[in-house]
Amino acid sequence: MIIISERRDIEPEAILDLYRANKWSSADKPNELYNGLINSHSLFSAWDHEILVGIGNAISDGHLVVYYPHLLVHPEYQGKGIGHLIVKKMQEKYGHFHMQMLTADGKAIDFYHKVGFVRAGKTEPMWIYKGDEH
């Protein structure tokens, strides 16, 4: 049974294992990744007993705007609804906000459409980015 939690007492190695399994380049900056996640406005994690199988975070002003920078599920657990459960928890907390934003690419675009996200007007994602992938 998968449990979704808002706990922050996650071991750094568990986080790194999850990011490496998904081949996210942010795992190459372990201290920055860990501190960024732990200090997010919200941090939701998915657990199969003591195994971290998913994570999602939110950066927010706490009132009006929220940005969801990371949502990932371990490849062995993908397709089991864990990402949906994390988004559901985020929506319970932030669903009433004026603006909820994220940047999606690849197959993540279809996932985010399924959970209710749409392109905002004629917006175009833009960034200054120094990573290979995520």
C-alpha positions as CSV (number, residue, x, y, z in Angstrom):
1,M,0.0,0.0,0.0
2,I,1.4,3.4,-1.0
3,I,1.2,6.2,1.6
4,I,1.5,9.9,0.6
5,S,3.0,12.0,3.2
6,E,4.1,15.6,3.7
7,R,7.1,14.6,5.9
8,R,10.5,16.2,5.4
9,D,12.6,13.7,7.3
10,I,13.7,12.0,4.1
11,E,17.3,10.7,3.9
12,P,19.3,12.4,1.2
13,E,20.4,9.0,-0.3
14,A,16.7,8.0,-0.8
15,I,16.1,11.2,-2.7
16,L,19.2,10.7,-4.8
17,D,18.3,7.1,-5.6
18,L,14.9,8.2,-6.9
19,Y,16.4,11.0,-9.0
20,R,19.1,8.8,-10.4
21,A,16.5,6.1,-11.3
22,N,14.7,8.7,-13.3
23,K,18.0,10.0,-14.8
24,W,17.3,13.6,-13.7
25,S,20.5,15.7,-13.9
26,S,19.6,17.5,-10.6
27,A,21.0,14.3,-8.9
28,D,24.4,15.6,-10.0
29,K,24.0,18.4,-7.4
30,P,23.0,16.4,-4.4
31,N,23.3,19.1,-1.7
32,E,21.4,21.7,-3.8
33,L,18.7,19.2,-4.7
34,Y,18.2,18.0,-1.1
35,N,18.2,21.6,0.3
36,G,15.9,22.8,-2.5
37,L,13.4,20.0,-1.8
38,I,13.5,20.2,2.0
39,N,13.1,24.0,2.0
40,S,10.2,24.0,-0.5
41,H,6.9,25.4,0.5
42,S,5.5,21.9,0.4
43,L,7.1,18.5,-0.1
44,F,4.9,15.5,-0.8
45,S,6.4,12.0,-0.8
46,A,5.1,8.5,-1.7
47,W,6.2,5.5,0.3
48,D,6.0,1.8,-0.2
49,H,6.7,0.9,3.4
50,E,10.1,2.5,4.0
51,I,11.0,2.9,0.3
52,L,10.7,6.3,-1.3
53,V,8.9,5.7,-4.6
54,G,7.7,9.2,-5.5
55,I,8.1,12.9,-4.7
56,G,6.7,16.3,-5.6
57,N,7.4,19.7,-4.3
58,A,5.8,23.2,-4.5
59,I,7.3,26.6,-4.4
60,S,4.7,29.3,-3.4
61,D,4.0,32.7,-2.0
62,G,1.5,30.8,0.2
63,H,-1.5,32.7,-0.9
64,L,-1.9,33.3,-4.7
65,V,0.7,31.5,-6.8
66,V,2.2,28.1,-6.7
67,Y,4.8,26.5,-9.0
68,Y,5.4,22.7,-9.1
69,P,9.0,22.2,-10.1
70,H,9.4,18.4,-9.5
71,L,7.1,15.4,-9.6
72,L,8.7,12.1,-10.2
73,V,7.9,8.4,-9.5
74,H,10.4,5.6,-9.5
75,P,10.3,3.8,-12.9
76,E,9.3,0.5,-11.2
77,Y,6.3,2.2,-9.7
78,Q,5.1,4.3,-12.7
79,G,1.7,3.6,-14.1
80,K,0.2,2.7,-10.7
81,G,-1.5,6.0,-9.9
82,I,1.2,7.4,-7.6
83,G,1.7,10.6,-9.5
84,H,-2.0,11.1,-9.5
85,L,-2.1,10.7,-5.7
86,I,0.7,13.3,-5.2
87,V,-1.1,15.8,-7.5
88,K,-4.3,15.1,-5.6
89,K,-2.6,16.1,-2.3
90,M,-1.1,19.2,-4.0
91,Q,-4.6,20.1,-5.2
92,E,-6.0,19.7,-1.7
93,K,-3.5,22.3,-0.5
94,Y,-3.2,24.6,-3.5
95,G,-6.3,24.0,-5.7
96,H,-7.9,27.3,-4.6
97,F,-4.9,29.4,-5.6
98,H,-5.3,31.9,-8.4
99,M,-2.3,30.5,-10.4
100,Q,-0.8,27.0,-10.5
101,M,2.1,26.6,-12.8
102,L,4.5,23.9,-14.0
103,T,6.7,23.1,-16.9
104,A,6.3,19.7,-18.6
105,D,8.1,18.0,-21.4
106,G,8.0,14.6,-23.2
107,K,5.5,12.1,-21.9
108,A,4.9,14.2,-18.8
109,I,2.7,16.5,-20.9
110,D,0.1,13.8,-21.4
111,F,0.2,13.0,-17.6
112,Y,-0.4,16.6,-16.7
113,H,-3.3,16.9,-19.2
114,K,-4.9,13.9,-17.5
115,V,-4.7,15.5,-14.1
116,G,-6.3,18.8,-15.3
117,F,-3.4,21.1,-16.4
118,V,-3.7,22.9,-19.7
119,R,-1.6,25.3,-21.7
120,A,-2.2,28.9,-20.4
121,G,-3.3,30.9,-23.4
122,K,-0.4,31.6,-25.7
123,T,2.2,31.2,-23.0
124,E,5.6,29.7,-23.9
125,P,7.9,28.1,-21.3
126,M,11.2,29.9,-21.0
127,W,14.2,29.4,-18.8
128,I,17.9,29.8,-18.3
129,Y,18.9,26.3,-17.6
130,K,22.2,24.6,-17.0
131,G,21.2,21.0,-16.9
132,D,21.1,18.2,-19.4
133,E,17.6,17.0,-18.7
134,H,15.7,17.8,-15.5
